Amino acid sequence: MKEKLPIVFLLLLVIVSLNFFDAKFINPKIVNYLEFVAVLGTVLISSLYLFDRKGGFVLPVQMISFSIILSMVMALFSWGQGFKDSLLETSQYMLWPLFFLLLHLKISISTLEKIILGYGLLYVLLYFFQYANAHTVFFGKPISGEEFSEQRGAIRIIFPGAGIFILSIFIAITKITQNDRYKWMYMGLALIGLIVPVMQVTRQFIAGVFLIYFYHFFKSQSLIKKSLILGAFAGGLIILVNADIPMIKGVIEAQQRDSKLGENYIRVQAGKYFLTEFSPNTLSQIFGNGAPNWGISSYGKFMERLSNTHEYFLSDVGIIAVYAMFGVFAILGFGLMWYKSFVLPIPRGHVYVKYYLWYLLLTSFTWYSVYHYHYLIATIFALYIYHRSYMDQKKKEILWKLIENSSATGEINKQTPSHSKEKLINL
């Protein structure tokens, strides 16, 4: 029973941290209370293990975690926002220390994969249910108005909780090329992974997913196959661009319109403002301003007025929002995380975590995927799987070297230096 408790805990934590996919039929006070208690409790327990590990992704997660906590002090210092308001607002971004609790619990990668795939399939089912009932808002929030309306040639529903879905489809494409026994099931999920972004007509979503898919299936092919794939991809792109598909036409028209605006594009203006004018003092330029309690605190009311008068939203500027709220060291943490995702080796069977982190990088400039609660728990799962897989591989390499250097009798323990033993224990 004790072995199942961590799994039950994670299953519940995922749905609670996603605010039940922003379900509108559940009392929002109950949802907010559950989210606050679950996240804060998880963070407090996880904090006990903040310094138990080294290497891998430990330092980036520590940097981001401490930056978020410190930002609440900066919100008080620079904007007069009380700790209660800051804690209530920041709780949705605070889950990062869960990474250390997962390391302590040693949750198996296969177990996490099952949880991710299960919630990924649930995301698909709920999305299509909401799409079929667009006149009634069951999940999420319409971009404008009281119900989901047609935009860019489609009923546009930005369905909440996309992070877990994206990670699940990257698992699917990895399993396909690993010749998993459930290959056909994964092929179905991978196909849905292409359809859903197009239906949501979000450019970052479409570009990020399509680029990762293309890279995955392209990288390991022979020169002839690469040429054929490139030709097929280019031909398919030309057909799509010239086809009379409302969704595709809507995305192209939106891109053409925004490209013509150049520096006048609202997201460019918002990015410049949050980078250069937003912080009221030097300390906030370094350590951030904290998360504003929208429309409640004086800081939150300022942000509300800013959105009404200038249409500047933190959610539109991605990684710049991370800087504005959590400061320079959070940015350094993300930078180190992405750097490690390119240089740390990982077994082919777990390469999907690289893809997920690269997807975050690709979408980080104009979308909230880097910090929002719709993505956060998926990001933590990806980092844990990457760290665990990398460290296990490293441990095997050390053991193999010890075996090679051991005597012919195989008495490894007698000849193993004490510092090597300690290194193996700490991995």
Solvent accessible surface area in square Angstrom, and as a share of the most:
residue,aa,sasa,rsa
1,M,173,0.77
2,K,171,0.72
3,E,150,0.67
4,K,129,0.55
5,L,93,0.46
6,P,29,0.18
7,I,60,0.31
8,V,70,0.40
9,F,68,0.28
10,L,0,0.00
11,L,72,0.36
12,L,107,0.53
13,L,4,0.02
14,V,0,0.00
15,I,28,0.14
16,V,17,0.10
17,S,7,0.05
18,L,1,0.00
19,N,23,0.12
20,F,48,0.20
21,F,2,0.01
22,D,27,0.14
23,A,9,0.07
24,K,108,0.46
25,F,131,0.54
26,I,49,0.25
27,N,76,0.39
28,P,89,0.56
29,K,160,0.68
30,I,92,0.47
31,V,11,0.06
32,N,85,0.44
33,Y,147,0.56
34,L,72,0.36
35,E,17,0.08
36,F,46,0.19
37,V,75,0.43
38,A,32,0.25
39,V,3,0.02
40,L,40,0.20
41,G,27,0.26
42,T,4,0.02
43,V,7,0.04
44,L,116,0.58
45,I,92,0.46
46,S,0,0.00
47,S,41,0.26
48,L,133,0.66
49,Y,44,0.17
50,L,13,0.06
51,F,147,0.61
52,D,79,0.41
53,R,54,0.20
54,K,175,0.74
55,G,42,0.40
56,G,6,0.06
57,F,0,0.00
58,V,4,0.02
59,L,96,0.48
60,P,1,0.00
61,V,1,0.00
62,Q,24,0.11
63,M,41,0.18
64,I,2,0.01
65,S,4,0.03
66,F,88,0.37
67,S,9,0.06
68,I,4,0.02
69,I,71,0.36
70,L,70,0.35
71,S,0,0.00
72,M,19,0.08
73,V,68,0.39
74,M,10,0.05
75,A,0,0.00
76,L,75,0.37
77,F,125,0.52
78,S,23,0.15
79,W,50,0.18
80,G,53,0.51
81,Q,1,0.00
82,G,31,0.30
83,F,108,0.45
84,K,157,0.67
85,D,32,0.17
86,S,0,0.00
87,L,53,0.26
88,L,88,0.44
89,E,31,0.14
90,T,0,0.00
91,S,1,0.01
92,Q,36,0.16
93,Y,19,0.07
94,M,12,0.05
95,L,3,0.02
96,W,4,0.01
97,P,4,0.02
98,L,0,0.00
99,F,1,0.00
100,F,2,0.01
101,L,11,0.06
102,L,0,0.00
103,L,10,0.05
104,H,82,0.36
105,L,65,0.32
106,K,132,0.56
107,I,13,0.06
108,S,47,0.30
109,I,23,0.11
110,S,63,0.41
111,T,28,0.16
112,L,0,0.00
113,E,15,0.07
114,K,147,0.62
115,I,9,0.05
116,I,0,0.00
117,L,20,0.10
118,G,40,0.39
119,Y,24,0.09
120,G,0,0.00
121,L,75,0.37
122,L,62,0.31
123,Y,0,0.00
124,V,10,0.06
125,L,122,0.61
126,L,35,0.17
127,Y,0,0.00
128,F,73,0.31
129,F,93,0.39
130,Q,0,0.00
131,Y,54,0.20
132,A,79,0.62
133,N,39,0.20
134,A,11,0.08
135,H,127,0.57
136,T,55,0.32
137,V,31,0.18
138,F,57,0.24
139,F,12,0.05
140,G,4,0.04
141,K,157,0.67
142,P,16,0.10
143,I,93,0.47
144,S,66,0.42
145,G,63,0.61
146,E,159,0.71
147,E,89,0.40
148,F,12,0.05
149,S,52,0.33
150,E,126,0.56
151,Q,52,0.23
152,R,58,0.21
153,G,28,0.27
154,A,5,0.04
155,I,54,0.28
156,R,31,0.11
157,I,1,0.00
158,I,37,0.19
159,F,4,0.02
160,P,2,0.01
161,G,0,0.00
162,A,10,0.08
163,G,0,0.00
164,I,1,0.00
165,F,0,0.00
166,I,0,0.00
167,L,0,0.00
168,S,0,0.00
169,I,0,0.00
170,F,0,0.00
171,I,0,0.00
172,A,0,0.00
173,I,0,0.00
174,T,1,0.00
175,K,35,0.15
176,I,20,0.10
177,T,61,0.35
178,Q,77,0.34
179,N,113,0.58
180,D,37,0.19
181,R,206,0.75
182,Y,111,0.42
183,K,70,0.30
184,W,200,0.70
185,M,99,0.44
186,Y,14,0.05
187,M,75,0.33
188,G,33,0.32
189,L,7,0.03
190,A,8,0.06
191,L,104,0.52
192,I,48,0.24
193,G,0,0.00
194,L,50,0.25
195,I,73,0.37
196,V,0,0.00
197,P,0,0.00
198,V,29,0.17
199,M,23,0.10
200,Q,2,0.01
201,V,0,0.00
202,T,5,0.03
203,R,47,0.17
204,Q,30,0.13
205,F,11,0.05
206,I,28,0.14
207,A,50,0.38
208,G,1,0.01
209,V,0,0.00
210,F,58,0.24
211,L,89,0.44
212,I,6,0.03
213,Y,15,0.06
214,F,46,0.19
215,Y,94,0.36
216,H,7,0.03
217,F,65,0.27
218,F,42,0.18
219,K,76,0.32
220,S,89,0.58
221,Q,56,0.25
222,S,63,0.41
223,L,146,0.73
224,I,131,0.66
225,K,110,0.47
226,K,54,0.23
227,S,65,0.42
228,L,120,0.60
229,I,50,0.25
230,L,89,0.44
231,G,45,0.43
232,A,72,0.55
233,F,79,0.33
234,A,48,0.37
235,G,28,0.27
236,G,30,0.29
237,L,93,0.46
238,I,111,0.56
239,I,122,0.62
240,L,66,0.33
241,V,74,0.43
242,N,115,0.59
243,A,28,0.22
244,D,121,0.63
245,I,67,0.34
246,P,80,0.50
247,M,43,0.19
248,I,24,0.12
249,K,86,0.36
250,G,6,0.06
251,V,23,0.13
252,I,46,0.23
253,E,98,0.44
254,A,2,0.01
255,Q,88,0.39
256,Q,101,0.45
257,R,133,0.48
258,D,15,0.08
259,S,68,0.44
260,K,179,0.76
261,L,76,0.38
262,G,40,0.39
263,E,124,0.55
264,N,103,0.53
265,Y,40,0.15
266,I,57,0.29
267,R,49,0.18
268,V,55,0.32
269,Q,65,0.29
270,A,1,0.01
271,G,4,0.04
272,K,99,0.42
273,Y,36,0.14
274,F,1,0.00
275,L,89,0.44
276,T,100,0.58
277,E,122,0.55
278,F,6,0.02
279,S,16,0.11
280,P,73,0.46
281,N,46,0.24
282,T,91,0.53
283,L,79,0.39
284,S,1,0.00
285,Q,80,0.36
286,I,66,0.33
287,F,61,0.26
288,G,0,0.00
289,N,0,0.00
290,G,0,0.00
291,A,1,0.01
292,P,11,0.07
293,N,19,0.10
294,W,117,0.41
295,G,22,0.21
296,I,112,0.57
297,S,11,0.07
298,S,75,0.48
299,Y,0,0.00
300,G,0,0.00
301,K,98,0.42
302,F,56,0.23
303,M,3,0.01
304,E,62,0.28
305,R,136,0.50
306,L,14,0.07
307,S,7,0.04
308,N,113,0.58
309,T,99,0.57
310,H,96,0.43
311,E,106,0.47
312,Y,25,0.10
313,F,79,0.33
314,L,20,0.10
315,S,40,0.26
316,D,29,0.15
317,V,3,0.02
318,G,0,0.00
319,I,23,0.12
320,I,33,0.17
321,A,0,0.00
322,V,0,0.00
323,Y,34,0.13
324,A,1,0.00
325,M,3,0.01
326,F,5,0.02
327,G,0,0.00
328,V,54,0.31
329,F,92,0.38
330,A,0,0.00
331,I,53,0.27
332,L,92,0.46
333,G,0,0.00
334,F,3,0.01
335,G,37,0.35
336,L,48,0.24
337,M,1,0.00
338,W,22,0.08
339,Y,131,0.50
340,K,36,0.15
341,S,0,0.00
342,F,115,0.48
343,V,74,0.43
344,L,23,0.12
345,P,75,0.47
346,I,21,0.11
347,P,49,0.31
348,R,193,0.70
349,G,26,0.25
350,H,43,0.19
351,V,17,0.09
352,Y,0,0.00
353,V,0,0.00
354,K,22,0.09
355,Y,0,0.00
356,Y,0,0.00
357,L,0,0.00
358,W,36,0.13
359,Y,1,0.00
360,L,0,0.00
361,L,50,0.25
362,L,88,0.44
363,T,2,0.01
364,S,1,0.00
365,F,127,0.53
366,T,45,0.26
367,W,33,0.12
368,Y,30,0.11
369,S,1,0.00
370,V,2,0.01
371,Y,12,0.05
372,H,27,0.12
373,Y,30,0.11
374,H,18,0.08
375,Y,7,0.03
376,L,6,0.03
377,I,2,0.01
378,A,1,0.00
379,T,1,0.01
380,I,0,0.00
381,F,0,0.00
382,A,0,0.00
383,L,1,0.00
384,Y,0,0.00
385,I,0,0.00
386,Y,0,0.00
387,H,5,0.02
388,R,60,0.22
389,S,4,0.03
390,Y,30,0.11
391,M,13,0.06
392,D,51,0.27
393,Q,43,0.19
394,K,65,0.28
395,K,66,0.28
396,K,140,0.59
397,E,90,0.40
398,I,27,0.14
399,L,73,0.36
400,W,152,0.53
401,K,128,0.54
402,L,25,0.13
403,I,84,0.43
404,E,112,0.50
405,N,119,0.61
406,S,26,0.17
407,S,38,0.25
408,A,116,0.90
409,T,108,0.63
410,G,44,0.42
411,E,77,0.35
412,I,58,0.29
413,N,111,0.57
414,K,157,0.67
415,Q,97,0.43
416,T,15,0.09
417,P,59,0.37
418,S,92,0.59
419,H,130,0.58
420,S,15,0.10
421,K,74,0.31
422,E,105,0.47
423,K,102,0.43
424,L,35,0.17
425,I,143,0.72
426,N,95,0.49
427,L,40,0.20
